[in-house]
Amino acid sequence: MKKYLLTLATIFTTALTLSAQQKLDLKLIKETVETESGYYNDILNIYQTDDPLIRLDDLALVYYGQAFTPEYRGANDKNEEELKNHIATGDHHKAYQTAKKILVYNPVSLNALFYAWRSSEALGKPQSEVNSYVNKYLSLLNMITSYGDGKSSRAPFYVISPDDQEHVLYGMLEITNIIERRLDTSTLCNIIRVEPSGKFSNSSVYINVSLFLSHTSN
């Protein structure tokens, strides 16, 4: 994955810039998903159609809102493991089918979007379909890195899946070397020591993993 993510970062480096830090309101997102399901589904439909005018807070609602839906599987998705196995064996057809299956119930899975892109391109699918996966993938990464700077536990990057950390590190921040990882149990942030890159000048990246850890502990 690392090799392909770094390639992606190089290709789209001019299109991806870390936006001014926004405020993430997980409580409001949770309330919206649970009490305003019609609105949430409307925004989800806008996301699915690749509307270029979708707002940053709408992307946040779609991505983080997934963690408050009945479909959320946190770190326990067997299809995600199956997808990794297909990628490891180079079976693009099975990877494509599994990624598509995941996107039905988890349309914001960065793994599924990334490998749906890779496999659909390898299988010669229409460019419009490939572009749809790429657009969603890049939009979500840009959104995640807009709600924090990742330089401290006060303004970390928030993710809803363990694997999403790798996409942020390699696909967005262009990190090439991870030195050490540890979990700060008081803040529920993974503190990842890295070799700074052109996109990230700090030696540590803070990624809040409370959403999938709380789901795992339930």
N, C-alpha and C positions, 0 to 999 in steps of 0.2 A: 504493500500500500504506500509506504513512504516514498518510493521512487516515483510512482504515478502522481502522488499529491504534490511533490516538489516540481514535477513537470507542469502540472496544472497551474501552480503558483507562478511559474515563469511565463507561461502563455498569457495569463490574465493579469499580470502584475500591474499593467497600466490601468486596468479597469477596477482594480480593488484598492481602495484607500481606506485607512482606518478613520471612521467618521468621528465627529465630535461626540463626546460621551453623553449618552442618554440615561435617563432614570428608568430602571426596571421595577415595575410594580407587580410582583408575583401574586400578591393578595388580590389585586383587582382582576388579574388574568384568571385566577381560580374562580372568583365570584362570577365573572362573565361566562365562563364555560359551564358552570353549574346552574346559573339562574337565567342566562340569556343564550340558550342553545341555538335559537333561531339566528341571532346576530353572529354568533361564532361560526355557524355553518355557512352563512353568507360570505364571511371573510375567507373561510376555507375554500369556497368555490372561486372567489376572486384569485386566490393564490394558485389554485389548480389550473386556471386558464392563462397563467403567466401574464397577467395584466401588468404592464410596465409602470403603471401609476400607483401600484400598491404601496401603502405607506409603511414606514419602518415599524410603527407600533402595531400595524396589522400583521406583519411578519412575526413579531414577537408573540402576539396572541396565538397565531397558528402553531408556532414552534413550541413555546412553553405551555400553551394550552393543552397540547398533547399529553403532558404529564398529569393532567387532571381529568382525563377521559377514561372510560372503562376499558378502552383498547390498549392503554399504556402498559408496556411490559418491562420497562426499565432495563435492567441488565439481564433479563431472563427471557430472551426471545430465541427459540430454537431455530427459527428461520434465518436469523442473522448468522448463527453459527454455520448453518448449512450453506449460506451464501459464501462465507469465507472459505469453506472447503471446496466449493466449485471454482472459486477464483484461484485457490492454491493449485488445483489440478488443471487449470487452463480451460475449463469447460464453459465457454462463453454462452452457449445455448441454455444450459441449466442455470447459470448465474443470472442471465437475463430473466428467465421465468421466475426464479426465486425473488429477485429484486422487485419485479412487478407485483408479486404476491404480497410482499411486505408493504409496498406503497399503497395498497388498498386500505389497510388498517392503520398504517403509520406513514402518511404522506410527507413527513418531515425527516424521515430516517436519512441521515447523511450518508451512511454506508450504502443503503439501497439506491439513493440518487446517484452516488458516485459510480457504483458498479453497474447500474442501469445505463449510465452514460458510456462507460468503458465497453460493456458487452454489446450494447445496441450499435455502437460505432463499429466494433469488430464484426458484427453480423450484417452490416450494411443496411441498417434500418434507415428510414427517411431522415434527412438532416433536421427536419422540423422536430422530430421526436427527440433526437440527440440534443438539440438546442434546448428543449424544454427541461431535460434533466440538468443540463449545465446551468441554465438560468436559475432554477430553483436552488441548486446546490450553492452557487455563488451568492445568491441573495441572502440565504440563511446564514452563511458564514459571515458576510458583511454585517448582518443584523447582530449576530452574537458578539462580534467585536466592537459594536457600537454602544453596547450597554455595559461598559466597563473598559478599563485600560489594561487589565491583567497584571498590574504591577504591585498590587497589594490585596489583602483580604477585604479591604474596604471597597474596592472597585474591581472585583474579579470578573472573569468571563464565566457565565452560567451555561451549563450544558445539561441535557436531559438523558444522555446515554454515555456510558464509559468510552465507547469508540469515538464519540464526537470530539473528545479531547485531541485525538490524533489529527483529525481534520482541521481543527483550529491551529494546532502547532505547525503542521507541515503545509496544509493547504492555504492557510491565511497568513501566518506569521513567518513562513519560510524558514523555520527552524531546521537545522541540519544535524544537530548533535544534542541529545538529551543525556545529561550527566547523572541525575538522581531524581527520584520522586519520593515524596512522603505526604501523608495525610495529616493535616492539622485538625485534630478531633474537636477543637473548640470552635472553629469557624467552618468546618466541613469543606475546606479548600484543599485541593491537591496543590502542593507547592512543588513545582517542577524546575529544577536547576537545568539551565540550558546554555549553550553557546549562543550569544546574541547574534542576531541577523540584521540584514538591512531594513527589515520591517519591524524588528523588535529589539530595542537596545538594552533592555534589562537582562540580568543573569538569572532571574527567576520569573516563572509565569504562574499566576494564581488562577486556578479554575475551580469554581464552586460546584461541588457534586452532590449537594444536599438533596436535590430532587430525586435522583435515582437511589441514593442511599436510604432515604426515608421510605421509599417504596419497597426496597429490599427488606427493610426491618419490619414491615407490616405483616 
